[in-house]
Structure formats: C-alpha cells, structure tokens
Amino acid sequence: MIPGVTAEATAPLALRRPHPLWSEQDPDSWVEAAENTVKCLPSILRSKVKGVGLSGQMHGATLLDANDRVLRPAILWNDGRSHLECAEIELTEPRLRDITGNKAMPGLTAPKLAWVRKHEPDVFAKTAKVLLPKDYLRLRWTQEYATDLSDASGTLWLDVGLRAWSEEALAATGLKLSHMPAAYEGTEVTGYMSGAIAAKLGIPKVPVVAGGGDQAAGAVGAGVVRPGDASLALGTSGVLFVVTRVLCANPEEGAHAFCHALPDLWHQMAVILSAASAVDWAASLLRFSAPEEAYAAAQAQASSGDVLFLPYISGERTPHDNPHASGLFFGLKAETEVAELVHAVLEGVAFAFADGHEVLKRAGGACETATVIGSGARSEYWGKIISSAHNIPLIYREGSEVGPARGAAHLARLAVTGEDDQEVCRPAPVRSVIEPDAELTNLYAERLPIWRALYC
C-alpha cells in the first residue's frame, strides 16, 4: 500500500522584480522557509523520518564563491533579461542544441550566467559553484554539492542523451566541470543531514536523496512514470509533460527534452509562462476578492462570447520563445461583461496548451490522456475547457495539488528501501475524469486559428 499525505505545511516567499524582465529571490530565504515549514510538522512525525527528498523550482542560478557565500540574488526561471545572450552562446557553440536537446532560452540557467559574465564580471570571476535552488538547500543541510539529472537538464549544460555534464556546453558560458555539482539519478543518496541541522529540525541524521526538478517530481508524485504517460501542470506557469523511453527533442519549436527523475527515462515538456497566474492576474485586475470567485463567475457565464485572450503576460516559451511577448484581449464590445473576460482567460491558457501539444506531437510526444496537477487542479470546469481544446480526457487524482512534494517523498522512499519504482510510483486514486465536450471541441477548432493569428 502506498500511503497518502500524512501532514503538510507551507511558508511564503517574496519575489524581487527590480527591473523589467527581472525576477530574483534571496537563496537564504529558501532555507529559512524550508526549515520553518519542516518545524511546523508534528514532532512525532519528524522523529520517524527515514529519508528526505528534495524538489524545487528549476533553472534558478544560485552563484556561490569559494567559501559558499551567495554572491548575488538568485536569477529565477521566469527572468527574461538574458534573451540576447541566448543567441550569443548558440553562436559560440553551434552544436549546443544537439548536445543538450534544447534551445537556448532566457528561462534556462546557462544564458543567465552569460548575462552575469557580461554585465557583472566581478561576480562572475568570484563564482566557484553554480547551484539550482533546491540544491542550495541541500548544500546547507548536507554540506554536499549535488543535483539530480532532471533539474540539471534545465541548465543547458547537460548532455541530456548521455545524462552527464557537457564540457563543451559549459565552455560556451566560460565555465568548467569544477563549477558544477555532482549529478545523480533522482533516486540516489547524495549525502546525509548534518547533526546540527537534524537537531534543529527534530529529525534523525537521515539520507538526503537527489530528488527532482518540480515538473519531474510532480510527475513522479502523480504516477506519470511510464512511456506515454502525461501530466498537465496548472501552477504559476503551465507545463504539458510527456514521458518518453528515449530522448525526443524538438528545440526549434521551443519544446524541452529532459531526463526524468527516474533512471532510463526522459520526458518532453511544452511550457507556457502564465497559467494559473493569468487567472490570478485577471481576478485581481477585475476586483474579485479571490481567484475562486473568478472561476465561479466564468463557470456561471459559460462562454467568453467573442472575446479572445493571449496569456503572454510574462512573455512566452513554447512555441514562441519570446520574453517580450505580451497579453491581449481581442473582441471587446460595449456589452462585454467581466465574467466573459475571465472565461476568455481560461480559454486562452487552454489554447496555449493546445499549441504546446502540437509541438510535442511533431517530436513524437502525443498523449492520449493527461493527469492534472498543481493549484489549477482545483477547478474542474477549467479542465473541461482544456480537455475540449486538446480533445483528450483529463484525469484528476487525489492529492494532485501537492505533486512535486509527493514525488520527492517517493524518490526518497525508493532510495531508502530499494523498492520497485513502478510499484511505489503508482498513480493516486482517480477523483474524476473530464472528457472533451464535442460541441466545445468543434467550437475551439474554429477559434484556434483566429487566436493563433493574434500573435505577431
């Protein structure tokens, strides 16, 4: 029997946007938040912990000096300042897409270091190690430099097919293997909790496992671990994730091809930068007291009328790879109502996912169903819209809102017990299945070409 979630806790984090396209956080705030969260859990449960798995936001550049001091705020996944550097590093290493399976994009880690090298040369010169967000927490807890291959895939420094760091890709940004942490499969032990941290958190000195980037760990938590399995993440950003048996790349159209958090598996991702965050933005702009009210209003309206919405309020990744892309309401009339605007936002995100699915199909990554994870999983009405735009059923499972944390726990369990990963990572019980609505599918097939033509 695979246990469910026994307890959970959260802690807030602050985001800094000091300039247009910038997005940063203080790495030490991650450590403080993580430790406060752990200490909120019942002490009886903490005393029984046998292993720790880590997951976290991908692509963030955390720069450390030779004494492990943070040199500057971490540059995050949704930071778009390095768009010029993307072209430069691909010119420096023309084989980059072949090596990494991915196109250089501002969201990935390598262009961020190229930007630092150009604009903050003193910081770059002092950089001894570059860590991803969850791996800075690992360092503070275990004193080990380590990462997992799913998270490392999003740096643009990994040979994703070989599952190893690429010296050629690193050289394109002026780095060496010595700047990188050791890379492990997600189920491997990377170190042990230090005595001081274990005592502080009230847990034993247990092994800390490599874990996974948020999307791969979320897939593991949802049981998306077999070739052809798919998940659809409705968080701040949106991700359509398809498991593959081999590397299936389509970098020209902005698809990502990464290692999965389990050995001998890969995955594709189509990433849109604004999913649930677009709904949150609309809810705030239109003066709803909470996003839940906006979802309810859209459901009551049941139509966007003639209004179309481009959800590119934070730029876009798949398929446009344009940090300067902007959002748009089209088709407004004097009689347009607020609920129609919210409905158009839900449809706009659904159309963006449909765009991404087409990109994955062209690289052999079609899916017949998808398990929904993330905060947006709470609105099954939105699921009906997305399902109809894709023309595939969406599966809602118990505990899908905490997928990455659940996946990190599964990966830790596999490392500690040696159990079979297909047994431990079984899908959670089905809560409901949303089938495409034939009438909506036909309507969206007519509206999608018009929607696509709005981007220019």
VOFILUM-57232 format. One record per residue (C-alpha): residue in one letter; y, x negated, z negated. Coordinates in steps of 0.5 Angstrom, whole numbers, plus 500, padded with zeros to 3 digits. Example, Ala and Ser with C-alpha at 12.3 -4.5 7.8 and 13.67 -1.06 7.14 Angstrom:
# VOFILUM-57232
  resn   yy   xx   zz
     A  491  475  484
     S  498  473  486
***
This chain:
# VOFILUM-57232
  resn   yy   xx   zz
     M  500  500  500
     I  507  497  502
     P  512  499  496
     G  519  502  498
     V  525  500  495
     T  525  499  487
     A  532  498  486
     E  539  496  490
     A  546  494  488
     T  552  492  493
     A  558  489  492
     P  565  489  496
     L  567  483  500
     A  574  482  503
     L  576  480  510
     R  582  476  513
     R  585  477  520
     P  591  472  519
     H  592  472  527
     P  590  477  533
     L  582  476  534
     W  581  472  528
     S  576  474  523
     E  575  470  517
     Q  572  470  510
     D  571  465  504
     P  564  463  503
     D  564  462  496
     S  566  470  496
     W  559  471  499
     V  556  467  493
     E  560  471  488
     A  558  478  491
     A  550  476  491
     E  550  474  484
     N  554  480  482
     T  549  484  486
     V  543  481  483
     K  545  481  476
     C  546  489  477
     L  539  490  478
     P  535  492  472
     S  533  486  468
     I  525  488  467
     L  525  488  475
     R  529  481  475
     S  524  478  471
     K  518  480  475
     V  521  477  482
     K  516  472  485
     G  520  470  491
     V  527  471  495
     G  528  473  502
     L  535  472  505
     S  538  476  510
     G  546  476  513
     Q  551  477  518
     M  550  472  524
     H  554  467  528
     G  559  465  522
     A  561  458  522
     T  561  455  515
     L  564  448  515
     L  562  443  509
     D  564  436  508
     A  559  430  506
     N  560  433  498
     D  558  440  501
     R  565  442  500
     V  568  448  504
     L  573  445  509
     R  576  452  511
     P  574  459  511
     A  568  461  515
     I  569  464  522
     L  565  470  523
     W  561  474  528
     N  567  478  530
     D  572  473  531
     G  574  472  538
     R  579  466  538
     S  574  462  542
     H  574  465  549
     L  577  459  552
     E  572  454  549
     C  566  458  552
     A  568  456  559
     E  569  449  557
     I  562  448  553
     E  559  451  559
     L  562  446  564
     T  560  440  559
     E  553  442  559
     P  551  446  565
     R  544  448  563
     L  547  451  557
     R  544  458  559
     D  537  455  561
     I  537  451  554
     T  539  457  550
     G  537  463  554
     N  544  466  552
     K  551  466  555
     A  557  462  551
     M  561  468  548
     P  566  468  542
     G  562  471  537
     L  557  465  537
     T  557  459  533
     A  558  454  538
     P  565  456  541
     K  567  456  534
     L  566  449  533
     A  569  447  540
     W  575  451  537
     V  576  447  531
     R  575  441  534
     K  581  442  539
     H  585  446  534
     E  583  443  527
     P  581  436  529
     D  582  433  522
     V  577  439  519
     F  572  437  525
     A  572  430  523
     K  570  431  516
     T  565  436  518
     A  558  434  515
     K  554  440  516
     V  555  447  519
     L  551  453  516
     L  550  460  517
     P  553  465  512
     K  546  466  508
     D  544  459  509
     Y  551  457  505
     L  548  462  499
     R  541  458  500
     L  544  451  499
     R  548  454  493
     W  541  457  490
     T  536  451  492
     Q  540  445  494
     E  537  445  501
     Y  540  445  508
     A  535  450  511
     T  536  456  516
     D  531  461  520
     L  530  461  527
     S  532  468  529
     D  539  466  525
     A  539  459  529
     S  538  463  536
     G  545  466  535
     T  549  459  534
     L  548  457  542
     W  545  450  539
     L  538  452  539
     D  533  451  545
     V  530  459  544
     G  524  458  548
     L  522  451  544
     R  524  454  537
     A  528  448  536
     W  535  445  536
     S  537  442  542
     E  541  435  542
     E  544  437  549
     A  547  444  547
     L  549  440  540
     A  553  435  544
     A  557  440  548
     T  561  441  542
     G  561  434  539
     L  555  435  534
     K  549  432  533
     L  542  434  529
     S  545  431  523
     H  550  437  523
     M  544  442  523
     P  540  445  517
     A  532  444  518
     A  530  450  522
     Y  524  454  519
     E  520  460  521
     G  522  467  517
     T  516  467  513
     E  516  459  511
     V  519  457  504
     T  525  453  504
     G  526  451  497
     Y  526  454  490
     M  531  457  486
     S  534  451  481
     G  533  452  474
     A  541  453  473
     I  541  459  478
     A  535  462  476
     A  537  462  468
     K  544  465  471
     L  541  471  475
     G  535  472  470
     I  529  471  475
     P  524  465  475
     K  524  459  479
     V  521  462  485
     P  521  460  492
     V  526  462  497
     V  524  464  504
     A  527  462  510
     G  528  470  512
     G  532  472  518
     G  539  474  521
     D  541  481  520
     Q  538  484  526
     A  531  481  526
     A  531  482  518
     G  533  489  520
     A  527  490  525
     V  522  487  520
     G  524  492  515
     A  523  498  520
     G  517  495  522
     V  519  493  529
     V  515  487  530
     R  510  488  536
     P  512  487  543
     G  515  493  546
     D  518  496  539
     A  525  497  539
     S  531  499  534
     L  538  501  534
     A  542  499  529
     L  548  503  528
     G  553  499  523
     T  559  496  524
     S  557  493  530
     G  551  496  534
     V  545  493  537
     L  539  495  541
     F  534  490  539
     V  527  490  543
     V  521  485  541
     T  518  481  547
     R  512  477  547
     V  516  471  551
     L  523  469  552
     C  526  474  556
     A  533  472  558
     N  539  475  562
     P  545  471  560
     E  549  473  566
     E  550  480  563
     G  551  479  556
     A  544  480  553
     H  542  476  548
     A  535  473  547
     F  533  470  541
     C  527  468  536
     H  524  474  532
     A  524  472  524
     L  516  472  525
     P  512  467  529
     D  511  467  536
     L  515  473  537
     W  522  473  541
     H  527  479  542
     Q  532  481  546
     M  539  484  544
     A  545  488  547
     V  550  488  542
     I  557  493  542
     L  562  490  537
     S  564  497  535
     A  559  503  533
     A  560  506  526
     S  566  502  525
     A  569  506  531
     V  567  512  527
     D  571  510  521
     W  577  508  525
     A  577  515  528
     A  576  518  521
     S  582  514  518
     L  587  515  524
     L  585  522  525
     R  586  523  517
     F  579  525  515
     S  578  524  508
     A  571  520  509
     P  567  519  515
     E  562  524  513
     E  568  529  515
     A  569  527  522
     Y  561  527  523
     A  561  534  521
     A  567  536  525
     A  564  533  531
     Q  558  537  530
     A  562  543  529
     Q  565  542  535
     A  559  541  539
     S  563  538  545
     S  568  533  547
     G  571  537  552
     D  574  533  558
     V  575  527  553
     L  572  520  554
     F  573  514  550
     L  572  507  551
     P  569  504  544
     Y  572  497  545
     I  577  497  539
     S  575  490  537
     G  573  487  544
     E  566  488  547
     R  560  483  548
     T  554  487  552
     P  555  487  558
     H  563  485  559
     D  563  479  554
     N  571  481  553
     P  574  479  547
     H  581  482  550
     A  577  489  552
     S  581  495  549
     G  579  502  547
     L  582  508  551
     F  582  516  550
     F  582  519  557
     G  583  526  559
     L  587  528  553
     K  591  535  554
     A  595  539  550
     E  590  543  547
     T  585  538  546
     E  583  538  538
     V  582  533  533
     A  574  534  533
     E  574  533  540
     L  577  526  539
     V  571  525  534
     H  566  527  539
     A  568  523  544
     V  568  517  540
     L  561  519  538
     E  559  519  546
     G  563  513  548
     V  559  509  543
     A  552  512  546
     F  555  511  553
     A  556  503  551
     F  549  503  548
     A  546  506  555
     D  550  500  558
     G  546  495  554
     H  540  499  555
     E  540  498  563
     V  542  490  562
     L  535  489  558
     K  531  493  563
     R  534  489  568
     A  531  483  564
     G  524  487  562
     G  526  490  556
     A  526  497  557
     C  524  501  551
     E  520  508  550
     T  523  510  543
     A  527  506  538
     T  528  506  530
     V  535  508  528
     I  537  503  522
     G  544  502  519
     S  549  506  516
     G  550  511  522
     A  543  513  521
     R  545  518  516
     S  548  522  522
     E  542  525  526
     Y  547  529  530
     W  550  523  533
     G  542  521  534
     K  542  527  539
     I  548  524  543
     I  545  517  543
     S  538  520  545
     S  540  524  550
     A  545  519  553
     H  539  514  553
     N  534  519  555
     I  529  516  550
     P  527  519  543
     L  530  516  536
     I  526  515  530
     Y  529  516  523
     R  525  513  518
     E  525  513  510
     G  530  507  507
     S  532  505  514
     E  539  504  511
     V  537  498  508
     G  533  495  513
     P  535  488  513
     A  534  487  505
     R  528  491  506
     G  526  486  512
     A  528  480  507
     A  523  482  502
     H  518  483  507
     L  519  476  509
     A  519  473  502
     R  512  477  501
     L  509  474  507
     A  511  467  504
     V  508  468  497
     T  502  472  499
     G  500  470  505
     E  498  477  507
     D  498  479  515
     D  505  480  517
     Q  502  486  521
     E  500  490  515
     V  506  488  511
     C  511  490  516
     R  508  497  518
     P  514  502  519
     A  516  506  514
     P  514  514  514
     V  518  518  519
     R  523  522  516
     S  525  525  523
     V  525  524  531
     I  530  526  535
     E  528  528  542
     P  533  528  548
     D  537  534  550
     A  535  536  557
     E  542  539  558
     L  546  533  555
     T  542  528  559
     N  544  531  565
     L  551  532  563
     Y  551  525  561
     A  548  522  567
     E  554  526  571
     R  559  523  566
     L  557  516  565
     P  559  513  572
     I  566  516  570
     W  566  513  564
     R  564  506  567
     A  570  506  572
     L  575  507  566
     Y  573  499  564
     C  578  495  568
***
